[in-house]
Amino acid sequence: MIKNIFSILMVLALAFTFNACEDPEDAFSPVNPDLAVDAVIGTASSSQSILVGAERQLSLAMNELVVISEIASDNYTNTQTFFNQFLDNLAIDATDNDIDDTQFDIHRLRELALVGRDVIAPGDETSTPEQIAEFNFFIGMSSLLFGENFTSVPGEPGGPVLDAATHLNAAVASFEAAIAGTTDVATITSANLGAARAHYRLGNSAQAVQFSNAAIASDPAFVRFADFDATNGPTNAMQDAIFDRGTFDDLQPLPRLDFLDPKYNGSNATVELGVPILKIEEAHLIIIEAAIAAGDLAGAQQTMRDVIGLVATRPTATFNDAAEGRSQDFPGSRPDTATVVVAAASGDMARAGLVLDRNDGEVTVPVVSGTSVTVPMVDAIANAEEALEMLYLMRQEIFIAEGRRMADLGIRFVTSDVEFRINPNVSPSDIIPVIPGFISSIATELDAFEFDAAAGTATMMHNLNRIIVDNRTSDLVAPFE
């Protein structure tokens, strides 16, 4: 079985090496005569083998996307040269190799799932409706990742460029096909959450809530990971960036998020933690935002309390993180003791408990979801604006290191220069990033803060959650407003 999986993946890897958007019908026309089509098509269990490859490809795509989108957000600043050096200041360019790699890994996910559904499964007498549904799920994920993170990208080999809304609607269609085609609870819950996410970005409040409620009813504690493997690969690139490289610790979190880092922390070199790609917290957060938009402040507050309770049930990890080196090459430049209090912006109340003391024994960090929002904070909400700001703080904290914050800020990557050069459908406008004016005006200050070590205070230069609220009528943020 392992040999069969490896052979199939090698065929696919060769097929997609030079053109990630290659037509799935042509993907099994290898030049090497030793690689026979019959070795894959028509063999028993080939559908399951391709599904294993799709899971792996999703992990590869998330590896590319998560690191660069976290750098482009206010969650992390990159302090070394091992990872992307441009995105901290939102220098988003079509020639950026990281953006190119991200786009093509998502393309590969789509093409692999299409091959599985349309080529492999029909010739596999052991294929099942559940496997077809999973192929549709992976196709939906590729469309969702494009719709959330890119301005516009082709949806098929050499095809026309599709805008984000078209990709999101395609994602909904694929997720609905997955739901209709299976009785498997994990696939149904995954697809419901995926459809809720797509409708959320489209601003479709009623549909987003509908799919969110369906997901909660299906599995109220659900989480699906992109998995990694220290022995056989791929390894978790974000874990590399925030933990495994030790004293380099390339990506440093915003001080108000210090207590959540490092989310991925291996107890030894053989442990690679998975990245949550879909979790039930999202359904509740969507319901909260819809309630706020509808004027149901009390309902939003109650669901916030429910989310706080849910997050409290999620696992944590306790470990020694003394090598963290918060100050790195600039001693005293970053808070690294638990006595430091942190303010979201100048004039805001400073809060304790957001910074961990990593030089005083072990620390405990959430590995699925965490939040600093408490029930008394929720109870004190006075109006819709305060509720929305708290919601976006919860989203920032709960989704940290999952590649989600950039989309909340309204920032989108571009079609890659490689695609621009080989696909005549790509126009110059497709390689221009989307950066809201209220973000581009402070692009060099997203991660900025003032730290007074003597006073034990850290103050963020900008509270981006409040900036989202202040600009909530923009089409680029706060989809339900």
BELQUI-V695287 format. One record per residue. N is the residue number from 1. OMEGA is omega in radians with two decimals (NA if undefined). Layout:
# BELQUI-V695287
n	omega
N	OMEGA
N	OMEGA
This chain:
# BELQUI-V695287
n	omega
1	3.14
2	3.14
3	3.14
4	3.12
5	-3.11
6	-3.13
7	-3.13
8	-3.12
9	3.10
10	3.10
11	-3.12
12	-3.14
13	3.11
14	-3.10
15	-3.03
16	-3.03
17	-3.02
18	3.13
19	-3.06
20	-3.12
21	-3.08
22	3.13
23	-3.11
24	3.12
25	-3.13
26	-3.03
27	-3.13
28	3.05
29	-3.03
30	3.10
31	-3.13
32	-3.10
33	3.12
34	3.12
35	-3.04
36	3.09
37	-3.08
38	3.12
39	-3.11
40	-3.06
41	3.11
42	3.12
43	-3.13
44	3.09
45	3.13
46	3.10
47	3.13
48	3.12
49	3.12
50	3.09
51	3.07
52	3.09
53	3.12
54	3.08
55	3.13
56	-3.12
57	3.06
58	3.10
59	3.10
60	3.13
61	3.12
62	3.07
63	-3.14
64	-3.00
65	-2.97
66	-3.06
67	-3.05
68	3.13
69	3.05
70	3.09
71	-3.11
72	3.14
73	3.06
74	-3.12
75	-3.03
76	2.94
77	-3.14
78	-3.03
79	-3.13
80	-3.09
81	-3.07
82	3.14
83	-2.98
84	-3.06
85	-3.02
86	-2.93
87	3.08
88	3.13
89	3.11
90	2.99
91	-3.09
92	-3.04
93	-3.11
94	-3.13
95	3.13
96	-3.08
97	3.13
98	3.10
99	3.08
100	-3.13
101	3.14
102	-3.13
103	-3.05
104	3.05
105	3.06
106	3.03
107	-3.12
108	3.09
109	-3.14
110	-3.08
111	3.11
112	3.13
113	3.08
114	3.08
115	3.14
116	-3.08
117	-2.93
118	-3.08
119	-3.05
120	-3.05
121	3.14
122	3.14
123	-3.11
124	-3.08
125	3.12
126	-3.11
127	-3.06
128	3.04
129	3.13
130	3.11
131	3.07
132	3.13
133	3.12
134	3.06
135	3.10
136	3.09
137	-3.12
138	3.06
139	3.10
140	3.13
141	3.12
142	3.12
143	3.14
144	-3.12
145	3.07
146	-3.09
147	-3.13
148	-2.88
149	-3.08
150	3.10
151	-3.13
152	-3.08
153	3.04
154	-3.13
155	3.11
156	-3.08
157	3.11
158	-3.03
159	3.13
160	3.11
161	3.14
162	3.11
163	-3.05
164	-3.11
165	3.13
166	3.08
167	-3.13
168	3.09
169	3.07
170	3.09
171	3.13
172	-3.12
173	3.14
174	3.12
175	3.11
176	3.08
177	3.11
178	-3.14
179	-3.09
180	-2.99
181	-3.05
182	2.99
183	-3.12
184	-3.03
185	-3.10
186	3.13
187	3.14
188	-3.14
189	3.10
190	-3.09
191	3.08
192	3.12
193	3.10
194	3.12
195	3.09
196	3.12
197	-3.13
198	3.11
199	3.10
200	-3.14
201	3.10
202	-3.12
203	-3.13
204	-3.00
205	-3.06
206	-3.12
207	3.12
208	3.11
209	3.13
210	-3.14
211	3.09
212	3.11
213	3.11
214	3.12
215	3.13
216	3.12
217	-3.10
218	-3.13
219	-3.03
220	3.11
221	-2.95
222	2.92
223	3.08
224	-3.06
225	2.76
226	-2.99
227	-3.12
228	-3.01
229	-3.09
230	-3.08
231	-3.05
232	-3.12
233	-0.10
234	3.04
235	-3.07
236	-3.10
237	3.14
238	3.05
239	3.05
240	-3.01
241	-3.03
242	-3.10
243	-2.92
244	-3.13
245	2.97
246	-3.03
247	3.04
248	3.09
249	-2.93
250	-3.08
251	3.14
252	-3.07
253	2.95
254	-3.07
255	-3.14
256	3.12
257	-3.04
258	-3.05
259	-3.13
260	-3.00
261	-0.04
262	-3.13
263	3.12
264	-3.03
265	-3.13
266	3.11
267	3.02
268	-3.02
269	-3.10
270	-3.10
271	3.05
272	-3.11
273	3.12
274	3.06
275	3.08
276	3.11
277	3.10
278	3.10
279	-2.95
280	3.05
281	-3.10
282	-3.14
283	3.13
284	-3.12
285	3.06
286	3.13
287	3.10
288	-3.09
289	3.10
290	3.13
291	3.11
292	-3.14
293	-3.13
294	3.14
295	-3.13
296	-3.07
297	-3.13
298	3.12
299	3.11
300	3.14
301	-3.13
302	3.13
303	3.03
304	3.10
305	3.11
306	3.13
307	3.10
308	3.10
309	3.11
310	-3.13
311	-3.14
312	3.13
313	-3.08
314	-3.07
315	3.05
316	3.06
317	3.09
318	-3.01
319	3.09
320	-3.12
321	-3.08
322	-3.13
323	-3.04
324	3.07
325	-3.08
326	-3.07
327	3.08
328	-3.05
329	-3.10
330	-3.08
331	3.11
332	-3.05
333	-3.11
334	3.11
335	-3.13
336	3.08
337	-3.05
338	3.14
339	-3.11
340	3.03
341	-2.97
342	3.07
343	-3.11
344	3.09
345	3.11
346	-3.13
347	3.09
348	3.11
349	3.11
350	-3.09
351	3.06
352	3.04
353	-3.11
354	-3.14
355	3.14
356	3.04
357	-3.03
358	3.13
359	-3.09
360	3.12
361	-3.06
362	3.06
363	3.12
364	-3.04
365	3.07
366	3.14
367	3.04
368	3.14
369	3.04
370	3.07
371	3.07
372	-3.13
373	-3.10
374	3.11
375	3.08
376	3.09
377	3.11
378	-3.13
379	-3.07
380	3.14
381	-3.05
382	-3.07
383	-3.07
384	-3.12
385	3.10
386	3.13
387	-3.12
388	3.10
389	3.13
390	3.09
391	-3.11
392	2.98
393	3.10
394	3.10
395	-3.14
396	-3.08
397	-3.06
398	-3.09
399	-3.10
400	3.10
401	3.09
402	3.11
403	-3.04
404	-3.00
405	-3.08
406	3.14
407	3.10
408	3.13
409	3.11
410	-3.11
411	3.13
412	3.05
413	-3.05
414	2.93
415	-3.04
416	3.13
417	3.10
418	3.11
419	3.13
420	-3.06
421	-3.07
422	-3.09
423	-3.09
424	3.12
425	-3.11
426	-3.12
427	3.12
428	-3.14
429	-3.13
430	3.13
431	3.05
432	-3.09
433	3.00
434	3.07
435	-3.13
436	-3.14
437	-3.12
438	3.02
439	-3.11
440	-3.13
441	3.12
442	-3.01
443	-3.12
444	-3.04
445	-3.08
446	-3.09
447	-3.00
448	3.08
449	3.05
450	-3.13
451	3.07
452	-3.06
453	-3.12
454	-3.14
455	-3.12
456	-3.12
457	3.02
458	-3.09
459	3.11
460	3.11
461	-3.12
462	3.00
463	-3.03
464	3.06
465	3.08
466	3.10
467	3.05
468	-3.13
469	-3.12
470	-3.11
471	-3.02
472	3.11
473	3.06
474	3.09
475	-3.03
476	-3.13
477	3.07
478	-2.95
479	-3.06
480	-3.09
481	NA
